[in-house]
Amino acid sequence: MSSGIWFPVANTSDLPHRHVFQGRLEGRELAIWRADDGHVNIWENRCLHRGVRLSIGTNTGAELVCQYHGWRYANRSAGCTYIPAHPADAPARTVRNRTFPVLERYGLVWTHFSENTPAEPQPVGQYDDLTLRPIPIGAPGKLVWEFLSDHWDPGLGLAASDDLSYSNGTATLKLFLQPADSNRTIVRGLFNHQEADYDRGQVLLHLNTVLSELRTRIENEAARRPAPEPLIPAYVPVSAELAAMPERSVQTGMIRVHVARKTSAGEGVCSLELTPVSGTLPSFQPGAHIDISLPNGLTRQYSLINSPLETDRYIIGVKRENPSQGGSEVIHDTVREGDLLAISEPRNNFPLRRDAESTLFIAGGIGITPLLSMSAALNNQNLDFAFHYFTQNRAQRAFPERLDLLGSRLTSHLNLSPQQTSAEIAGILASPSADRQVYICGPGPMLDAARSIAEKQGWDEKAIHFEYFKNTREIDDSSSFEIALARSAMTLQVPAGQTILSVLRENGVDMPASCQQGACGTCLATVLEGEPDHQDVYLSRSEKDRGDRILTCISRAKSKRLVLDV
């Protein structure tokens, strides 16, 4: 048998709604399932954590959930979207199950293990094909092939021809062998008749009977021969450490995408729907964002607003800034439907916990974008949340059609002054709770006020999560100091007017970064010695007081020397 062809591994009827089918091909177990969007997934049948079979997992319609420790994997990409044991971290992009190609044709589901895509299987005839019940045979594929090609008459007046085909001019039977293991072969078949009124039930009954009789003959012959060794597929282990690592790496290359749709998503806000030029988009978690390389040479970061269960596209919302620094202006005025753009893989510095009894979302203006994705994820899992949205008026509410899906969970706060906004937030946060998590995103002054209110009202700092779109604080870059890199065994000078990040990159140190404004946390480094001069908006007050971490893109040193774990 050869892996350079498409093999049938399931009947379409094996994939009912929200079911996971366990298949097998050449010794490798497969988890085969259909998502609610119709896409059929064929994956290696093991959770990357402890190797538990995913075929006993839960098909939610958009994700496959392992029954052992609840790891969730996304439709299409098979990327891990959530790890309950690490609720505050976004799984690393490398935590991704192995997938195999899929064809669904003629009532059968096909795959192959070849590096090159084989030619597609051809239809049996010009009319609808009748799919036979699979017949498992305890014998090697080579032996089954010999019996079918040399010793078997299917009846119905069908004569054998090449490639396990049998025909009489008006009817055709085509058989396919699925080598499940070295000593197990599954026979799948298609029957086609040019006459539409033939008795399908009688044909199926007859073919099932003669194939079952043949199975007995083949298995009797196989029992007289030495049993072949089982096929042992090679599994590539995934490091358990990856699951615990927050996703921060940016060096991922670029993905080419089409602008499939460009629409208005509110006053001064446009929406871009991005679909892949080829292949499958990487999975993402709620709160993730992407970098977009724009036609004017700029790179900008935008949050993904759609549900992570929408695996065939990314959707972003962009508010026109006045004055614009070139990002929002080019998206609003230059980018058109059908354009090609280059984007990064999604990464997440604002991950969503799903282990809280209840979640509060507080959004201001375009800060709604990451929180929409989060609320969609919680809604899909039937987890409790409340959503508070602050805008100047109803026209400025972004993505109103998605807001409508929130129903009674949404409270709109319109046309409030800064003092009134603070009062409303104080009311929302009036009852600190150990079983509640709070997520805040919006303009900088609103976030500063919300964080201060939460602190005064006794909220645990770890329960308050926030994301700034930019750092509006005044930056003092007049100092100069020395940095010692503990891992790289280098000592470098950071002069006035230059950042730690730029000095690292000039000297060949690959430090990931994104916003370069001290807002996203991507360029975070550990401080082993020295006193940082924090100028970011990412770290909390207690994190800054500890002095053991620094945002290399914006912060500096109060001491003459910093020792970094880089």
C-alpha positions in Angstrom: 0.0 0.0 0.0 1.2 3.6 -0.7 0.6 6.8 1.2 0.8 8.7 -2.1 -3.0 8.4 -2.7 -6.2 9.5 -1.0 -7.6 6.9 1.3 -11.2 6.8 2.6 -11.1 6.8 6.4 -14.8 7.3 7.2 -18.3 7.5 5.7 -20.1 10.8 5.7 -22.7 9.1 7.8 -20.1 8.5 10.5 -20.0 12.2 11.3 -23.4 13.2 12.8 -23.9 16.4 14.6 -21.4 17.1 17.5 -19.8 13.6 17.2 -16.2 12.6 17.1 -15.3 9.5 15.0 -12.2 7.4 15.7 -10.5 6.4 12.5 -7.3 4.6 11.7 -4.9 4.6 8.8 -1.6 2.8 8.5 -1.4 2.3 12.2 -2.2 6.0 13.1 -5.3 6.8 15.1 -7.4 9.7 13.8 -10.0 11.9 15.4 -12.4 12.9 12.7 -15.2 15.4 13.4 -17.4 17.9 11.6 -17.7 21.4 13.0 -21.0 23.3 12.9 -19.7 25.4 9.9 -19.5 22.1 7.9 -15.7 21.8 7.9 -14.4 18.3 8.5 -11.3 17.9 10.7 -8.9 15.0 10.6 -6.4 15.2 13.5 -4.0 12.9 15.2 -6.1 11.3 17.9 -4.3 12.5 21.0 -4.3 15.5 23.3 -0.9 17.1 23.3 -0.9 17.2 27.1 -1.1 13.6 28.2 -1.9 11.8 25.0 -5.5 11.0 25.9 -7.6 10.2 22.8 -9.5 13.2 21.5 -12.1 10.8 20.0 -13.6 10.5 23.5 -13.6 14.3 23.8 -16.4 16.8 23.3 -17.3 18.3 20.0 -18.7 21.8 20.8 -19.3 22.6 17.2 -16.3 24.8 16.9 -13.8 23.3 19.3 -12.7 19.8 20.4 -12.3 19.6 24.2 -10.2 16.9 25.8 -12.1 15.0 28.5 -9.0 14.6 30.8 -7.9 18.2 31.6 -10.1 20.3 29.4 -7.6 21.5 26.8 -9.6 23.1 23.9 -8.5 22.9 20.3 -9.9 25.1 17.5 -11.7 24.0 14.4 -9.6 24.0 11.2 -6.2 25.0 12.8 -6.2 22.5 15.7 -4.4 25.2 17.8 -4.9 25.0 21.5 -7.2 27.9 22.6 -7.5 27.4 26.3 -5.8 25.4 29.1 -7.8 25.4 32.4 -4.7 24.7 34.5 -3.2 28.0 33.2 -6.3 30.3 33.0 -4.3 33.5 33.0 -2.0 32.6 30.1 -2.7 32.3 26.4 -1.3 29.0 25.2 1.8 29.3 23.1 1.1 29.1 19.3 3.3 26.0 19.1 0.7 24.0 21.1 -1.1 22.8 18.0 -2.3 19.3 17.1 -1.2 17.5 13.9 -3.8 17.8 11.2 -4.2 15.9 7.9 -5.7 16.9 4.5 -9.4 16.4 4.1 -11.6 15.6 1.1 -15.3 14.8 1.3 -16.5 13.1 -1.9 -19.1 10.6 -2.9 -20.3 10.0 0.7 -16.8 9.2 1.9 -14.2 11.2 3.9 -10.6 10.9 2.5 -7.1 11.8 3.7 -3.4 11.0 2.9 0.0 11.2 4.6 2.0 12.2 1.5 4.1 15.3 1.4 2.6 16.1 -2.1 -1.1 16.2 -2.7 -2.2 13.3 -4.8 -4.8 13.5 -7.6 -8.4 13.4 -6.3 -10.3 10.2 -6.4 -12.7 10.1 -9.4 -16.5 9.5 -9.3 -17.8 6.1 -10.2 -20.4 7.3 -12.7 -22.5 10.2 -13.7 -25.3 9.6 -11.2 -25.3 9.8 -7.5 -23.2 7.1 -5.9 -24.5 4.6 -3.4 -22.1 4.3 -0.4 -21.6 0.8 0.9 -21.3 -0.2 4.6 -17.6 -0.5 5.5 -16.4 -4.1 5.9 -13.5 -4.5 8.3 -11.3 -7.5 7.6 -8.6 -8.9 9.9 -5.9 -9.3 7.2 -3.2 -7.3 5.5 -4.2 -5.0 2.7 -2.0 -7.0 0.2 -3.9 -10.2 0.9 -7.3 -8.4 0.7 -6.2 -7.0 -2.7 -5.3 -10.4 -4.0 -8.7 -11.9 -3.1 -10.7 -9.0 -4.5 -8.7 -8.9 -7.8 -8.3 -12.6 -8.4 -10.9 -14.7 -6.6 -14.1 -12.8 -6.1 -17.3 -12.3 -8.1 -19.6 -9.6 -6.7 -22.6 -10.9 -8.6 -25.2 -8.6 -10.1 -23.8 -9.5 -13.5 -20.7 -7.4 -12.8 -17.4 -8.3 -14.3 -14.0 -7.5 -12.8 -11.8 -4.9 -14.4 -8.6 -3.1 -13.2 -8.2 -1.2 -9.9 -11.0 -3.1 -8.0 -13.7 -2.0 -10.4 -16.6 -4.2 -11.5 -19.1 -3.2 -14.2 -21.6 -4.5 -16.7 -22.1 -1.4 -18.8 -25.0 0.1 -16.8 -23.8 -0.5 -13.3 -20.4 0.0 -11.6 -19.0 -1.1 -8.3 -15.8 0.5 -7.1 -14.0 -0.8 -4.0 -11.4 1.1 -1.9 -9.0 -0.4 0.6 -8.3 1.5 3.9 -5.1 -0.1 5.4 -6.0 0.6 9.1 -3.1 -1.4 10.4 -0.7 -4.1 9.2 -3.3 -6.8 9.9 -6.5 -4.9 9.5 -8.1 -3.6 6.3 -11.4 -1.8 5.8 -13.2 -2.2 2.5 -15.3 0.7 1.5 -17.3 0.8 -1.7 -19.4 2.9 -4.1 -22.1 1.6 -6.4 -23.5 3.4 -9.3 -26.4 2.5 -11.7 -27.5 4.4 -14.7 -31.1 3.5 -14.0 -32.6 5.6 -11.3 -35.3 3.2 -10.3 -33.2 0.2 -9.3 -33.8 -1.5 -5.9 -31.1 0.1 -3.7 -32.1 -1.9 -0.7 -31.6 -5.2 -2.5 -28.3 -4.1 -3.9 -26.9 -3.1 -0.5 -28.1 -6.3 1.1 -26.6 -8.4 -1.7 -23.2 -6.6 -1.6 -23.0 -6.7 2.2 -23.7 -10.5 2.1 -21.1 -11.3 -0.5 -18.5 -9.0 1.0 -19.1 -10.6 4.5 -18.7 -14.1 3.0 -15.4 -12.9 1.4 -14.2 -11.5 4.7 -14.5 -15.0 6.2 -12.5 -16.6 3.4 -9.8 -13.9 3.7 -9.5 -14.1 7.5 -9.3 -17.9 7.3 -6.4 -17.6 4.9 -4.7 -14.8 7.0 -4.9 -17.1 10.1 -2.7 -19.7 8.3 0.0 -17.1 7.6 2.4 -15.4 10.0 0.9 -12.3 11.6 2.7 -9.1 10.5 4.2 -6.7 13.0 1.8 -3.8 14.0 2.6 -0.5 12.3 4.0 2.0 14.9 3.5 5.6 13.8 6.0 8.2 14.9 4.6 10.8 17.3 6.5 14.0 17.9 6.3 15.0 21.6 5.4 18.6 22.5 7.2 20.2 25.5 4.9 20.5 28.5 6.6 23.9 29.2 4.9 25.5 26.2 1.5 25.2 27.8 2.6 27.4 30.7 4.3 30.1 28.8 2.4 33.3 28.0 2.5 34.0 24.3 5.0 36.8 23.7 7.1 35.9 20.7 6.7 38.1 17.6 9.2 36.6 15.2 6.6 34.5 13.4 6.7 35.7 9.8 3.8 37.2 8.0 0.5 35.7 6.7 -1.0 36.9 3.4 -4.7 37.8 3.7 -7.5 39.2 1.5 -9.6 42.0 2.6 -12.9 40.1 2.1 -15.2 42.8 3.4 -14.8 46.4 4.5 -17.9 47.9 6.2 -18.9 50.7 8.6 -19.0 49.5 12.2 -20.2 52.7 13.8 -19.5 56.4 13.6 -15.9 56.9 12.5 -15.2 53.1 12.8 -14.6 50.7 9.9 -14.4 46.9 10.0 -12.1 44.7 8.0 -12.8 41.0 7.5 -9.6 39.2 6.6 -9.4 35.8 5.0 -6.3 33.7 4.2 -4.9 33.7 0.6 -4.2 30.0 1.2 -4.3 27.5 3.9 -5.8 28.0 7.4 -5.6 30.9 9.7 -3.8 30.2 13.0 -6.1 29.9 16.0 -6.3 32.7 18.5 -7.6 33.4 22.0 -9.9 36.1 23.2 -8.0 39.4 23.7 -5.5 38.6 20.9 -4.3 41.1 18.4 -2.4 41.1 15.1 0.1 43.4 13.4 -0.9 44.7 10.0 1.7 45.9 7.5 -0.1 48.8 5.7 0.4 50.1 2.2 2.2 53.3 3.4 4.9 51.2 5.1 3.6 51.5 8.7 2.8 48.6 11.0 -0.1 48.8 13.4 -1.7 46.5 16.0 -5.4 45.8 16.1 -7.4 43.6 18.4 -9.4 40.7 16.9 -13.1 41.3 17.6 -14.7 38.1 16.4 -15.2 34.9 18.3 -12.2 32.5 18.3 -14.7 30.0 17.1 -14.9 31.8 13.8 -11.8 30.1 12.5 -12.1 31.1 8.8 -11.5 34.8 9.2 -10.1 37.6 11.4 -12.2 40.8 12.0 -10.7 44.0 13.3 -12.3 47.4 14.0 -10.4 50.6 13.3 -11.4 54.1 14.6 -10.3 57.1 12.5 -8.0 59.1 14.7 -7.9 62.9 14.3 -5.2 63.7 13.7 -4.0 60.4 12.4 -0.4 59.3 12.5 -1.0 57.4 9.2 -2.5 54.1 10.4 -6.2 54.7 10.8 -6.2 57.1 7.9 -4.8 54.6 5.4 -7.2 51.9 6.5 -10.2 54.2 6.2 -9.2 55.9 2.9 -6.8 53.6 1.0 -7.5 49.9 1.9 -10.2 48.4 -0.2 -12.1 45.1 -0.5 -10.0 42.6 -2.5 -6.7 44.1 -1.4 -3.9 41.9 -0.2 -2.3 42.6 3.2 0.4 41.0 5.3 -0.4 40.3 9.0 1.4 38.6 11.9 0.1 35.6 13.6 -2.2 36.5 16.6 -0.6 37.0 20.0 -2.2 37.7 23.3 -1.0 40.0 26.1 -4.6 40.4 27.4 -5.8 36.8 28.0 -9.2 35.9 29.3 -9.6 33.7 32.4 -12.6 31.3 32.2 -12.5 30.0 35.7 -14.4 32.9 37.4 -18.0 32.6 38.7 -18.7 35.9 36.9 -16.9 38.4 34.7 -17.3 42.2 34.3 -16.4 43.9 31.1 -15.9 47.7 31.0 -15.3 49.2 27.6 -14.9 52.8 26.4 -15.2 53.7 22.7 -13.1 51.6 20.4 -11.8 49.8 23.5 -14.7 47.4 23.0 -12.8 45.4 20.3 -11.0 42.8 22.5 -13.9 42.6 24.9 -16.3 41.6 22.2 -14.2 38.5 21.5 -14.0 37.7 25.2 -17.7 38.0 25.7 -18.4 35.8 22.7 -16.1 33.1 24.2 -17.9 33.2 27.5 -21.3 33.3 25.9 -20.4 30.1 23.9 -19.5 28.3 27.1 -22.6 29.6 28.9 -20.5 31.4 31.5 -21.8 34.4 33.4 -20.8 38.0 32.5 -22.0 41.6 32.4 -20.9 44.1 29.8 -20.7 47.9 30.4 -20.1 50.1 27.4 -19.3 53.9 27.6 -19.7 56.1 24.5 -20.7 59.7 23.8 -23.9 58.7 22.0 -25.6 55.6 20.4 -24.1 56.4 16.9 -20.6 56.0 18.3 -21.3 52.5 19.6 -19.0 50.1 17.5 -20.3 46.9 16.1 -24.0 47.3 17.1 -25.0 44.0 15.5 -22.6 42.2 17.8 -23.8 44.2 20.8 -27.3 43.1 20.1 -26.2 39.5 20.7 -25.3 40.4 24.3 -29.0 41.0 25.1 -29.7 41.9 28.8 -26.0 41.4 29.7 -25.2 44.8 28.0 -25.6 48.1 29.8 -24.9 51.2 27.6 -23.7 54.4 29.3 -24.1 57.4 27.0 -23.0 61.1 27.0 -21.3 61.1 30.4 -18.7 63.6 31.6 -15.4 62.2 33.0 -16.7 62.8 36.5 -20.0 61.0 35.7 -18.1 58.1 34.1 -15.9 57.7 37.2 -19.1 57.6 39.4 -20.6 55.0 37.2 -17.5 52.8 37.3 -17.4 53.2 41.0 -20.9 51.8 41.2 -20.1 48.9 38.9 -17.1 48.0 41.0 -18.8 48.7 44.3 -18.7 45.0 45.5 -15.3 43.4 45.3 -15.5 39.7 45.0 -13.0 36.9 45.0 -14.9 34.9 42.4 -15.2 37.8 39.9 -12.7 39.0 37.2 -12.8 42.5 35.6 -11.6 43.4 32.1 -11.2 47.1 31.2 -10.2 48.6 27.8 -10.7 52.1 26.6 -9.1 55.6 26.6 -6.1 56.1 28.9 -7.7 58.5 31.3 -10.7 56.1 31.7 -8.4 53.1 32.4 -6.3 55.2 34.9 -9.6 56.2 36.7 -10.9 52.6 36.7 -7.7 51.1 38.1 -7.6 53.8 40.8 -11.2 53.2 41.8 -10.7 49.4 41.9 -7.7 49.8 44.2 -9.6 52.2 46.6 -12.6 49.8 46.7 -10.4 46.9 47.7 -10.3 44.8 44.6 -7.5 42.2 44.4 -5.0 43.6 41.9 -4.9 40.2 40.2 -8.6 40.4 39.4 -8.3 43.7 37.4 -7.1 43.2 33.9 -6.6 46.1 31.5 -5.3 46.9 28.0 -4.1 50.3 26.9 -4.1 51.0 23.2 -1.4 53.6 23.6 0.8 55.3 26.2 -0.2 59.0 26.4 2.1 59.8 29.3 5.1 62.1 28.9 8.3 60.1 28.4 11.7 61.3 29.8 14.5 59.7 27.8 17.3 62.0 29.0 19.1 59.5 31.2 22.0 57.3 30.2 22.9 54.0 31.9 24.5 50.6 31.5 22.8 47.3 31.0 24.4 43.9 31.7 22.8 40.9 29.9 23.1 37.9 32.3 22.4 35.2 29.6 24.1 36.9 26.7 27.3 37.8 28.7 27.2 41.3 27.2 27.5 44.8 28.8 26.0 47.7 26.7 25.5 51.4 27.1 22.1 53.0 26.7 22.6 56.6 25.7 20.1 59.4 26.2 17.4 59.4 23.5 17.7 55.7 22.8 15.7 52.8 24.3 16.9 49.6 25.9 15.1 47.7 23.1 16.8 49.6 20.3 20.3 49.0 21.9 19.5 45.3 22.3 18.5 44.9 18.6 21.5 46.9 17.4 23.7 44.4 19.2 22.0 41.3 17.7 19.8 40.4 20.7 16.4 39.2 19.5 13.9 40.9 21.8 10.2 40.7 20.8 8.2 43.9 20.7 4.9 45.2 19.4 3.5 48.6 20.3 6.9 50.1 21.4 4.9 52.5 23.6 5.0 50.6 26.9 1.3 49.6 26.5 1.3 45.9 25.4 3.9 44.1 27.5 5.5 42.2 24.6 9.0 43.4 25.3 8.9 42.6 29.0 12.3 41.6 30.6 13.3 40.4 34.1 15.5 42.7 36.2 18.0 40.9 38.3 19.8 44.0 39.7 19.3 47.8 39.6 16.3 50.1 39.9 14.0 50.6 36.9 12.5 53.9 35.9 9.1 52.7 34.9 7.4 54.9 32.2 4.9 52.3 30.9 1.2 51.8 31.4 1.3 48.0 31.3 2.7 47.0 34.7 0.5 47.4 37.8 1.6 49.6 40.8 2.7 46.6 42.9 4.6 45.2 39.9 6.4 48.5 39.5 7.1 48.6 43.2 8.8 45.2 43.1 11.2 46.5 40.5 11.9 43.0 39.0 10.5 43.6 35.5 10.9 46.3 32.9 9.3 47.3 29.6 12.4 47.6 27.4 10.7 49.7 24.7 10.0 52.7 26.9 11.3 52.4 30.5 14.8 53.3 31.7 17.0 53.1 34.8 17.2 55.2 37.9 20.4 53.4 38.9 23.6 53.6 36.9 23.3 49.9 35.9 20.6 47.3 35.3 21.3 43.6 35.1 18.7 41.9 32.9 17.8 38.2 32.5 18.4 38.4 28.7 
